[in-house]
C-alpha cells in the first residue's frame, strides 16, 4: 500500500513506491549511475527490481515529486547492529535530479527517513558516500551526520562469492 508523507511544502510530495513504479525506480538508478560515472555497472532490470522490491521485499523506496513531476528517490533497507542488539536503517541510495537540488528536498527526504527509523525503533541510519562527492559530504555534515573514518568497506562480488561458497565442500 502506497504511503504519502507530509513534507511541509504544497508542491513537494514524497510517497512510498509501489509495483507500478518499477520503471521509474530503474530510471532513477540509471540517472544516479550516470551522475556517479558508473553507468556501465548497472545490470538491474525492471524484472529484477520488481522481484527484489515487491515480491521478496528486500528494500523499500521513497519517491519525490515536485508539482507531480518525479524528481528523485531514496532506496533503503533494514540492517542489524549486534552491538546495539537491534535493527537500523541503511540508505543504499538517494538521488535528486540536478534542476531540483538546493531546494531543501534532500533534507526533507532525510527527515522522512528519520521518521521511519523512529517509528520502527531504529537508532541509526547509515549510508556511504563517494569520497569525491564533496557537496554531498558537506550536506550530510550539515544535517548532523558523522563521517566514520576508522572503517574500511570490503566487498565480495560475483565469481568471488561463488568461489568462496565452495570452500567447505
C-alpha positions in Angstrom: 0.0 0.0 0.0 1.4 3.4 -1.0 2.0 5.8 1.9 2.1 9.5 1.5 4.4 11.6 3.7 3.9 15.2 4.9 6.7 17.4 3.6 5.6 20.9 4.7 5.6 22.1 1.0 2.4 22.1 -1.0 4.2 21.4 -4.3 6.6 18.7 -3.0 5.3 15.2 -2.3 7.1 12.1 -1.0 5.4 8.7 -1.2 6.4 5.1 -0.9 6.8 3.3 -4.2 4.5 0.6 -5.4 4.7 -2.1 -8.1 3.6 0.5 -10.8 6.8 2.5 -10.1 9.3 -0.2 -11.2 10.3 1.6 -14.4 10.6 4.9 -12.6 12.9 3.3 -9.9 15.1 1.9 -12.7 15.2 5.3 -14.4 16.5 6.9 -11.1 19.0 4.1 -10.6 20.4 4.8 -14.1 20.4 8.6 -13.5 22.3 8.1 -10.3 24.8 5.8 -12.0 25.3 8.4 -14.7 25.9 11.1 -12.0 28.4 8.8 -10.3 30.1 7.9 -13.6 29.2 4.2 -13.2 26.6 3.7 -15.9 28.5 0.6 -17.1 27.9 -1.1 -13.8 24.1 -1.1 -13.9 22.8 -4.6 -14.6 19.4 -4.1 -12.8 16.3 -4.7 -14.9 12.7 -3.9 -14.3 12.2 -7.6 -13.6 15.0 -7.8 -11.0 13.8 -4.6 -9.3 10.2 -5.8 -9.3 11.1 -9.2 -7.8 13.5 -7.8 -5.3 11.4 -4.9 -4.0 7.8 -6.1 -4.4 8.0 -9.9 -4.3 10.9 -10.5 -1.9 10.5 -7.1 -0.1 14.3 -6.8 0.2 14.3 -3.0 0.2 11.9 0.0 0.2 11.8 3.1 -2.0 10.6 6.6 -1.4 9.8 8.7 -4.5 9.9 12.5 -4.5 7.7 14.7 -6.8 7.6 18.4 -7.4 4.3 19.5 -9.0 3.6 15.9 -9.7 6.9 15.5 -11.7 9.1 12.7 -10.4 12.4 14.3 -9.3 14.2 11.8 -7.0 14.2 8.7 -4.9 15.7 7.1 -1.9 16.2 3.3 -1.6 16.7 1.8 1.9 16.5 -1.4 3.9 16.9 -2.8 7.4 20.3 -3.7 8.8 21.2 -5.0 12.2 23.7 -3.9 14.8 25.0 -6.6 17.0 26.4 -4.1 19.5 23.0 -2.4 19.8 21.1 -5.6 19.6 18.6 -4.1 17.2 17.8 -3.2 13.6 18.7 0.0 11.9 18.1 1.7 8.5 20.7 1.6 5.7 20.2 4.1 2.9 21.6 2.5 -0.2 20.9 5.4 -2.5 19.4 8.9 -2.6 19.2 10.9 -5.7 17.6 14.2 -6.8 17.6 15.4 -10.4 20.0 18.3 -10.9 17.4 21.1 -11.6 15.7 20.3 -8.3 18.7 20.3 -6.0 19.3 23.1 -3.4 15.6 23.5 -2.6 15.7 21.7 0.7 14.3 18.4 -0.7 17.2 16.3 0.3 16.8 17.4 3.9 13.1 16.6 3.8 13.8 13.1 2.4 16.3 12.6 5.3 13.6 13.8 7.7 11.1 11.3 6.4 13.8 8.5 6.7 14.4 9.7 10.3 10.6 9.5 10.9 10.6 5.9 9.5 13.6 5.0 11.7 11.9 6.4 14.7 8.6 4.6 14.1 10.5 1.3 13.7 12.6 2.0 16.8 15.9 2.1 14.9 18.6 4.2 16.5 20.8 4.6 13.5 20.8 5.5 9.8 23.9 4.6 7.8 24.9 5.2 4.2 28.0 5.5 2.1 29.2 8.5 0.1 31.8 8.6 -2.7 35.0 10.4 -1.4 35.0 12.8 -4.4 31.4 14.0 -3.7 32.3 17.0 -1.6 28.9 18.7 -2.0 27.1 15.7 -0.6 29.6 15.2 2.2 29.1 18.9 3.2 25.3 18.4 3.1 25.4 15.2 5.2 27.5 17.0 7.8 25.1 20.0 7.8 22.2 17.6 8.9 24.3 16.3 11.7 25.9 13.1 10.1 29.3 11.9 11.3 31.8 10.6 8.9 33.3 7.3 10.1 36.9 7.3 9.1 38.0 4.3 11.1 36.1 1.9 8.9 37.1 0.3 5.6 34.5 -1.1 3.2 35.0 -4.6 1.9 33.1 -6.5 -0.8 32.8 -10.0 -2.1 31.1 -10.0 -5.5 30.1 -12.3 -8.4 32.6 -15.1 -9.0 34.4 -14.4 -5.7 31.2 -15.3 -3.9 30.7 -18.4 -5.9 34.3 -19.5 -5.3 34.0 -18.9 -1.5 30.7 -20.7 -1.3 32.6 -23.9 -2.4 35.3 -23.6 0.2 34.0 -26.2 2.7 32.5 -28.7 0.3 
